[in-house]
Amino acid sequence: MHCKILGLPVQEGTGRPGCNMGPDSYRAAGIADAIRELGHTFVDLGNLSHGPERAIDHPNPVIKSLPVAVSWIEAISEAAYQASADGFPIFLGGDHLLAAGTVPGITRRSAENGRRQFVLWLDAHTDFHTLDTTTSGNLHGTPVAYYTGQKGFDGYFPKLAAVVDPKNVCMMGIRSVDPAERVAIRDSGITVYDMRQIDEHGVAALLRDFIARVRAENGVLHVSLDVDFLDPTIAPAVGTTVPGGATFREAHLIMEMLHDSGLVTSLDLVELNPFLDERGRTATVMVDLMASLLGRSVMDRPTISY
């Protein structure tokens, strides 16, 4: 594959600074070498900047940083669309607000190519708030509602060129859902596998069903991997830690199965806050997971010392 990495130093979606350092932390953790060692070609597109801000007000008084968030979404959506023209884009975050740009951008490309866009959302949270329902005001909790075309974004977030069908979204690892999100998700058609279902059935059986659906519809698959999908004992560098997350082996199995499927065409690595990390531990784990998605097998994974 021809891999492209693009840094998206977004931190305005969360109420805590530090995610803007995420892209360079992935670089320091050896993401370029990991890609090259697997035989893929590689280009680093640098770090994106958001465009000019314009005055935007919303009746919900708790919403934070709306003008700059919209500016980021516009810039990221166009950059993701361009990056998806030829190659495998890997978007380095940055908080999960970035998915309000990456997913619409690649979905626009997929629609032009006559392919159905699917999304695998690996996260502790559903991020299914609208601008009306958010009680924290942190806009990294809104991207899935936005790119699946839920009401409440018109006139604020950019108009979508193509919408992801909620039935084409699968969430895994969910274990922190606000009441408003719970109601909205129930009626949306999104497939949600929380940690109890993973404990009962295992990640392989659940993921295998979703992969089969993507293949049956000749779809393409975007993977959005949040640090907090993982248990915080494995990956502490995130401002939204939730105990009881995926284990190291569960996460690698998911990535290995995704590689075997041949369906993944783009990837988000999000919510890394290096300010909260331990000697680069989380960045290294995330790069290792990316390598599994790109074809590294258990048998040739190098030993890592912290």
N, C-alpha and C positions, 0 to 999 in steps of 0.2 A: 504494500500500500504506500501511497504518498501521504504522509502525515503532516498536518499543519497545526502548530500550536499558536494560540492567540490569547494573550493575557487580558483579562477583564477585571481591572482593579476596583471593583465596585464594593463600597462599604456602606452606602447610604440606605440600603434596604434593611439593615440591622441597626439596632440601637447601640452597638458597641464597636469602637474603632479597632482596626487591625487586619481586616480581610483584604484591604487594599495591598497588603504585602504578600498575599497568597501566591500570585503568579511567579514572582521572583523566587519564592521559597521552593516551588516545584522545580524551577530551573536549577537552584542550588542542590536539590535532592537528586539531580542526575536524570531528569526526564529525557533530555536529548540523547544521552548515551543509551538509556534503556530502549528507546525507539530504534536507534541505529543497530544495536546489538542483535535485534530481532530481524534484521535484514530489510527494514523499511526505509524508504527515502524520507527526508525530513526537512522542514523549513520552519523557522521561528519568525512569525509575523510581528513580533514585538508586543507592546501593550497598547490597547486601544484607549482613547480619551473620549469622554462624552462631548456632545455638541453644546451649542449655546442654550442657556436656560430661558424659559419664558414664564411669565407670571401665570400660575394655575392655582386656583383655590377650590377646596372641596368642603361641603357642609360638615363632614366628619372632622371634628376639631382635633382628634388625636393623631391624624395622619402626619407623618414626618417626611420631610425632604421630597415632597411630590415633584416640584419643578426639576430638580436634578435627576430624580428617578426616571421621569419621562424622557429626559434628554439621554440618559444611559440606554433606555429601552430602544429608542430610535436608532442610536448609533450601533448598538449591538445587533439589532435585527438586520440592518443592512450589511454589517460586517459578516454575520453568519451566513447570510444569503450568498455573498460573494465567495466566502471560503468554501462553501459546499459545492461549488461549481465543478471542481476537479480535485478529488482527494478526500482524506479523512480528517475533518477538523476536530481538534481537541481544545476545548475552551477552559482556560485556567482562571478560576475565581479566587477571590471575589465571593460575595454572598449570593444567595439563591435568587435574588431579584434578577440576576443576569439571565435566568431561564425565560423570563418574560421577553427577552430579545432573541436568545439563541433558538428556542423552539419555533417561534413564528418565522424566523429567517429561514431555517432549514425546511419548515413545512411549506413555505412559499416555493422553494426549489422543488420539493417532492411533488407538489401539485402541478407544477409546470411539466414535470417528467411523467405525469400520469400515475404516480405511485401513492399509496396510502401511507400516511405518517403514523407511526406508533411511538409511544414513549414509555420507557421503563423508569419509574421514579423511585430511586433508592434513598429513603429518607425516614427519619423518625416522625416527621410531620407531613401532613397532606398539603399544606400551603394552598388551601382552597378558600381563603377569605376573599371577599370583594372589598372595594373601597368603603362600602357601607357597613360591612360587618366586622372589620378589624377593630379590635379593642386595644391593641398594643400600638397601632399606628405604624408598625414596622412592615414595610412593603415587600420584604422577602417572603412574607406569608401569603402573597397573592398570585404568583405566576401561573399556577395550574388553573385556577378559576379564569384567569385572563385568556390564556391561549386555547382553552376549550370553549370560549365564547359565552361565558356566563354574563348575566346582566350586571350593570353597575360600573362599567369601565368606559362607556361611550362618552366622548367629549373630554376625557382625561388621558387615558392611555392611547397610544396610536391605534388607528383602525387596522384590523387584521386583514392581510391579503388572503390568508387561508386559515381555517380553524381546524384544530385537532378534534376529531370526534371523541367525546369522553369515553366511549366504549373501546377506544384504541389506547387507553392509558391504563397501565398496571402499576400499582404502588406496592412496594415491599418494605417491610421493616417498621411499619407505622406503629407508634406507641404513645403519641401525644397529639390529641385532637380536641380542638375547642368545640363547645356545644353547637355553635352556628355552622361550623364546618361539618360536624357529624350529620346534621340534618340535610345540608346541601349535598354532601357526598352520597348519602343514601339514595337520593333521587336522581343522581347524575348518570349512572351507568358505568362509572369508573370501577375497575377491579381493585380491591384493596385487600392485601394480605398483611395482617398485623403480626406482631411477634408471637401471639398465641398460635395462629395458624402455622407459622414457621416451626414452632416447637412441636406441634401435633403432626404435621405432614412432611416437614423438611423442605428446604429451599428447592431441591431438585425437581420434585413432583410439581410444585406450584409453578416454577419457571418453565418447565417443559410444556405445560398447558398453554402458557402465554406465547412461547416461541412457536408452537404449532399454529396458533391463531394468526400470528404475523405472517408465517409462511403460506398459510392457506389463502390469504388475501393479497399475496404478492406485495407485502408491505416492506417498508424500510424502518429501521429502529434507531431511535435516539435514546441514549442512556444518560441519565442525570444522577450523578453520584454525590450525595451530600456526606460530609465527614461524619455527621451525627447518625447516619445509618449504622455505623459501627459502634460497638460498645465503647464508652469513654475510657475504659481501662486499656484499650488498644489504641485509640485515637483521641487524645485529650484536647487537641488544638481546635476547639470549636466553642462558640459562645452560647450554644443551645444544647448542651449535653443532656441526654436522657438515659438513665441506666437501663440495662437490659437489651442492648442492641445486638447486632449481628456479630458473630465470632469471626476471627481471622479466617478460619477454614470455610465457613459459610460464604463469606464475601468472595474468597478466591474461587470457590466452586461456581458461584454465579458468573464470575468473569470468564472462567474456563468454558462453561456451557455457552455463554454468549459468543465467544470466539468460535466454538465449534459450529454454531448456527450459521455463521456467515452473513447475518442479517443486519448487524450494527454498522451504521454509516457515520455516526458522530457521537461525541462524548462531552459531558460537562464534568468537571471536578470542582466542587464548590464548598464554600463555608470554611475553608482553611484559614484560621487566624494564627499566624506564626507567633504572635505575642503570647499565646497561651500554650505553646508547644513545649516539649521537653527535648532539647538538643536535636530538633528536626525530625523527631520520631514520627509524627503524623504525616508530614509531607512524604517521608520515605515509604510509609505504608501505602499511601494513595498512589504513588508512582509505581509501586510493586503491583497493586491491583490493576492499574492501567496496563502494565506489561502482560499480565495474565489475559486481559481482554485482547491484546494484540498478538497473542500466541505463545507466550512463555509458559512452559509446562512445569509441573511440580519437579520433574526429574532434573531440570536444568536451572532451577531458581538458585541464585547465589546466596550464600550465607551472609546475613547482615548483622553487624554488631553495633550497638548503640553506645 
